[in-house]
Protein backbone atom coordinates (compact mmCIF):
# COMPACT_ATOMS: atom_id res chain seq x y z
CA UNK A 1 0.00 0.00 0.00
CA UNK A 2 1.05 3.61 -0.31
CA UNK A 3 0.44 6.92 1.44
CA UNK A 4 -1.30 9.11 -1.13
CA UNK A 5 -2.39 11.95 1.18
CA UNK A 6 -1.36 13.33 4.56
CA UNK A 7 -2.65 16.07 6.84
CA UNK A 8 -0.60 17.52 9.69
CA UNK A 9 -2.61 19.07 12.53
CA UNK A 10 -0.80 21.30 15.08
CA UNK A 11 2.55 20.43 13.47
CA UNK A 12 2.08 16.69 13.96
CA UNK A 13 4.21 15.63 10.99
CA UNK A 14 6.86 18.24 11.75
CA UNK A 15 7.17 16.91 15.31
CA UNK A 16 7.52 13.37 13.98
CA UNK A 17 10.21 14.32 11.44
CA UNK A 18 12.28 16.29 13.96
CA UNK A 19 11.98 14.02 16.99
CA UNK A 20 11.08 10.55 15.70
CA UNK A 21 12.09 10.32 12.05
CA UNK A 22 13.12 6.69 12.53
CA UNK A 23 9.62 5.79 13.75
CA UNK A 24 8.08 7.69 10.84
CA UNK A 25 10.17 5.60 8.47
CA UNK A 26 9.04 2.46 10.31
CA UNK A 27 5.36 3.41 9.88
CA UNK A 28 5.89 4.04 6.17
CA UNK A 29 7.63 0.66 5.82
CA UNK A 30 4.71 -1.15 7.50
CA UNK A 31 2.24 0.51 5.12
CA UNK A 32 4.40 -0.16 2.03
CA UNK A 33 4.81 -3.81 3.02
CA UNK A 34 1.10 -4.61 2.93
CA UNK A 35 -0.48 -5.85 -0.29
CA UNK A 36 -4.13 -4.78 0.05
CA UNK A 37 -5.19 -6.75 -3.00
CA UNK A 38 -4.55 -9.98 -1.08
CA UNK A 39 -7.44 -8.93 1.15
CA UNK A 40 -9.97 -8.09 -1.53
CA UNK A 41 -11.90 -11.17 -0.53
CA UNK A 42 -15.20 -9.95 0.90
CA UNK A 43 -18.15 -10.72 -1.39
CA UNK A 44 -20.63 -7.85 -1.21
CA UNK A 45 -24.29 -8.45 -0.43
CA UNK A 46 -25.21 -4.78 -0.84
CA UNK A 47 -27.65 -3.99 -3.62
CA UNK A 48 -25.34 -1.63 -5.55
CA UNK A 49 -22.23 -3.79 -5.13
CA UNK A 50 -23.78 -7.27 -4.97
CA UNK A 51 -21.34 -9.99 -5.96
CA UNK A 52 -18.34 -7.64 -6.14
CA UNK A 53 -15.16 -8.46 -4.27
CA UNK A 54 -14.40 -5.79 -1.67
CA UNK A 55 -11.49 -5.11 0.66
CA UNK A 56 -12.03 -6.88 3.98
CA UNK A 57 -11.59 -4.48 6.94
CA UNK A 58 -11.09 -7.31 9.43
CA UNK A 59 -8.34 -8.98 7.42
CA UNK A 60 -6.62 -5.67 6.67
CA UNK A 61 -6.68 -4.73 10.36
CA UNK A 62 -5.23 -8.12 11.29
CA UNK A 63 -2.41 -7.68 8.78
CA UNK A 64 -1.56 -4.21 10.07
CA UNK A 65 -1.65 -5.52 13.64
CA UNK A 66 0.73 -8.34 12.76
CA UNK A 67 3.21 -6.02 11.03
CA UNK A 68 3.18 -3.33 13.73
CA UNK A 69 3.70 -5.96 16.43
CA UNK A 70 6.66 -7.33 14.48
CA UNK A 71 8.14 -3.82 14.66
CA UNK A 72 7.62 -3.84 18.47
CA UNK A 73 4.69 -1.43 18.60
CA UNK A 74 2.58 -2.37 21.63
CA UNK A 75 -0.91 -1.81 22.95
CA UNK A 76 -1.32 0.89 25.59
CA UNK A 77 -4.13 1.42 28.05
CA UNK A 78 -4.94 4.70 29.80
CA UNK A 79 -6.94 4.32 33.03
CA UNK A 80 -8.75 7.24 34.64
CA UNK A 81 -11.63 8.28 36.89
CA UNK A 82 -14.53 10.39 35.69
CA UNK A 83 -15.71 13.60 37.33
CA UNK A 84 -18.05 16.25 35.91
CA UNK A 85 -16.41 18.95 38.03
CA UNK A 86 -14.20 20.76 35.49
CA UNK A 87 -11.75 22.09 38.09
CA UNK A 88 -11.24 18.65 39.63
CA UNK A 89 -10.99 17.03 36.19
CA UNK A 90 -8.23 19.38 35.08
CA UNK A 91 -6.22 18.57 38.22
CA UNK A 92 -6.92 14.84 38.41
CA UNK A 93 -6.09 14.11 34.75
CA UNK A 94 -2.45 14.93 35.49
CA UNK A 95 -2.26 12.31 38.25
CA UNK A 96 -1.55 8.58 37.85
CA UNK A 97 -4.84 6.60 37.79
CA UNK A 98 -4.13 4.99 41.17
CA UNK A 99 -4.01 8.47 42.74
CA UNK A 100 -6.98 9.95 40.91
CA UNK A 101 -9.67 8.12 42.86
CA UNK A 102 -8.32 9.20 46.26
CA UNK A 103 -7.89 12.78 45.08
CA UNK A 104 -11.47 12.97 43.81
CA UNK A 105 -12.95 11.45 46.96
CA UNK A 106 -10.95 13.86 49.14
CA UNK A 107 -12.42 16.72 47.12
CA UNK A 108 -16.07 15.73 47.40
CA UNK A 109 -16.71 13.08 44.71
CA UNK A 110 -18.55 10.28 46.52
CA UNK A 111 -18.20 7.55 43.90
CA UNK A 112 -15.74 8.37 41.08
CA UNK A 113 -16.44 6.26 38.00
CA UNK A 114 -13.54 4.17 36.69
CA UNK A 115 -12.97 4.11 32.92
CA UNK A 116 -10.21 3.48 30.40
CA UNK A 117 -9.21 3.89 26.77
CA UNK A 118 -7.03 1.59 24.75
CA UNK A 119 -4.92 2.21 21.68
CA UNK A 120 -3.44 -0.61 19.63
CA UNK A 121 -0.01 0.68 18.68
CA UNK A 122 2.21 2.91 20.85
CA UNK A 123 5.96 3.41 20.78
CA UNK A 124 8.07 6.20 22.29
CA UNK A 125 4.93 8.23 23.07
CA UNK A 126 3.63 8.00 19.48
CA UNK A 127 0.18 6.40 19.04
CA UNK A 128 -1.03 4.86 15.77
CA UNK A 129 -4.62 3.91 15.02
CA UNK A 130 -5.46 2.04 11.81
CA UNK A 131 -9.13 2.56 11.01
CA UNK A 132 -11.18 0.67 8.46
CA UNK A 133 -14.30 1.08 10.58
CA UNK A 134 -17.37 3.29 10.67
CA UNK A 135 -17.29 7.08 10.89
CA UNK A 136 -18.07 7.11 14.61
CA UNK A 137 -14.94 5.10 15.47
CA UNK A 138 -12.67 7.59 13.68
CA UNK A 139 -14.37 10.61 15.29
CA UNK A 140 -13.85 8.96 18.68
CA UNK A 141 -10.15 8.40 17.91
CA UNK A 142 -9.56 11.97 16.75
CA UNK A 143 -11.65 13.93 19.22
CA UNK A 144 -11.57 11.73 22.33
CA UNK A 145 -9.02 8.93 22.45
CA UNK A 146 -5.87 10.69 21.16
CA UNK A 147 -6.74 13.75 23.26
CA UNK A 148 -7.14 11.70 26.45
CA UNK A 149 -3.81 9.96 25.92
CA UNK A 150 -2.17 13.32 25.14
CA UNK A 151 -3.60 15.18 28.14
CA UNK A 152 -2.68 12.24 30.36
CA UNK A 153 0.96 12.42 29.23
CA UNK A 154 0.90 8.98 27.58
CA UNK A 155 1.56 10.26 24.05
CA UNK A 156 2.95 13.36 22.33
CA UNK A 157 1.35 12.65 18.95
CA UNK A 158 -1.58 10.70 17.53
CA UNK A 159 -1.47 9.17 14.04
CA UNK A 160 -4.62 8.03 12.23
CA UNK A 161 -4.31 5.79 9.16
CA UNK A 162 -7.39 5.77 6.93
CA UNK A 163 -8.36 4.55 3.46
CA UNK A 164 -8.77 7.26 0.83
CA UNK A 165 -12.13 7.78 -0.86
CA UNK A 166 -10.76 5.86 -3.86
CA UNK A 167 -10.11 2.79 -1.70
CA UNK A 168 -13.25 3.23 0.38
CA UNK A 169 -15.33 2.98 -2.81
CA UNK A 170 -14.23 -0.66 -2.94
CA UNK A 171 -15.29 -1.37 0.65
CA UNK A 172 -18.63 -1.82 2.40
CA UNK A 173 -20.85 1.23 2.88
CA UNK A 174 -20.26 3.33 5.97
CA UNK A 175 -16.49 2.97 6.18
CA UNK A 176 -14.78 6.26 7.07
CA UNK A 177 -12.35 7.74 4.57
CA UNK A 178 -9.42 10.17 4.70
CA UNK A 179 -10.92 13.14 2.82
CA UNK A 180 -14.12 13.17 4.88
CA UNK A 181 -12.35 12.93 8.23
CA UNK A 182 -9.75 15.59 7.39
CA UNK A 183 -12.63 17.87 6.38
CA UNK A 184 -14.25 17.26 9.77
CA UNK A 185 -11.03 18.21 11.57
CA UNK A 186 -10.50 21.32 9.43
CA UNK A 187 -14.08 22.43 10.02
CA UNK A 188 -13.44 22.55 13.79
CA UNK A 189 -10.81 25.28 13.39
CA UNK A 190 -7.04 25.40 13.62
CA UNK A 191 -6.72 24.38 17.28
CA UNK A 192 -9.36 21.69 17.66
CA UNK A 193 -8.80 19.00 18.72
CA UNK A 194 -6.00 20.35 20.96
CA UNK A 195 -3.59 17.50 20.26
CA UNK A 196 -0.92 17.16 17.51
CA UNK A 197 -2.14 14.72 14.86
CA UNK A 198 -0.95 13.23 11.60
CA UNK A 199 -3.69 11.77 9.41
CA UNK A 200 -2.54 9.48 6.59
CA UNK A 201 -4.66 8.49 3.61
CA UNK A 202 -3.65 5.14 2.16
CA UNK A 203 -4.65 3.07 -0.87
CA UNK A 204 -3.35 0.09 -2.88
C-alpha positions, 0 to 999 in steps of 0.5 A, a space after each residue: 500500500 502507499 500513502 497518497 495523502 497526509 494532513 498535519 494538525 498542530 505540526 504533527 508531521 513536523 514533530 515526527 520528522 524532527 523528533 522521531 524520524 526513525 519511527 516515521 520511516 518504520 510506519 511508512 515501511 509497514 504501510 508499504 509492506 502490505 499488499 491490500 489486494 490480497 485482502 480483496 476477498 469480501 463478497 458484497 451483499 449490498 444492492 449496488 455492489 452485490 457480488 463484487 469483491 471488496 477489501 475486507 476491513 477485518 483482514 486488513 486490520 489483522 495484517 496491520 496488527 501483525 506487522 506493527 507488532 513485528 516492529 515492536 509497537 505495543 498496545 497501551 491502556 490509559 486508566 482514569 476516573 470520571 468527574 463532571 467537576 471541570 476544576 477537579 478534572 483538570 487537576 486529576 487528569 495529570 495524576 496517575 490513575 491509582 491516585 486519581 480516585 483518592 484525590 477525587 474522593 478527598 475533594 467531594 466526589 462520593 463515587 468516582 467512575 472508573 474508565 479506560 481507553 485503549 490504543 493498539 499501537 504505541 511506541 516512544 509516546 507516538 500512538 497509531 490507530 489504523 481505522 477501516 471502521 465506521 465514521 463514529 470510530 474515527 471521530 472517537 479516535 480523533 476527538 476523544 481517544 488521542 486527546 485523552 492519551 495526550 492530556 494524560 501524558 501517555 503520548 505526544 502525537 496521535 497518528 490516524 491511518 485511513 483509506 482514501 475515498 478511492 479505496 473506500 469505494 471498494 469497501 462496504 458502505 459506511 467505512 470512514 475515509 481520509 478526505 471526509 475525516 480531514 474535512 471534519 477536523 479542518 471544520 473545527 478550526 485550527 486548534 481543535 482537537 488540541 492535540 498534535 495529529 498526523 492523518 494518513 490516507 492510504 490506498 493500494 
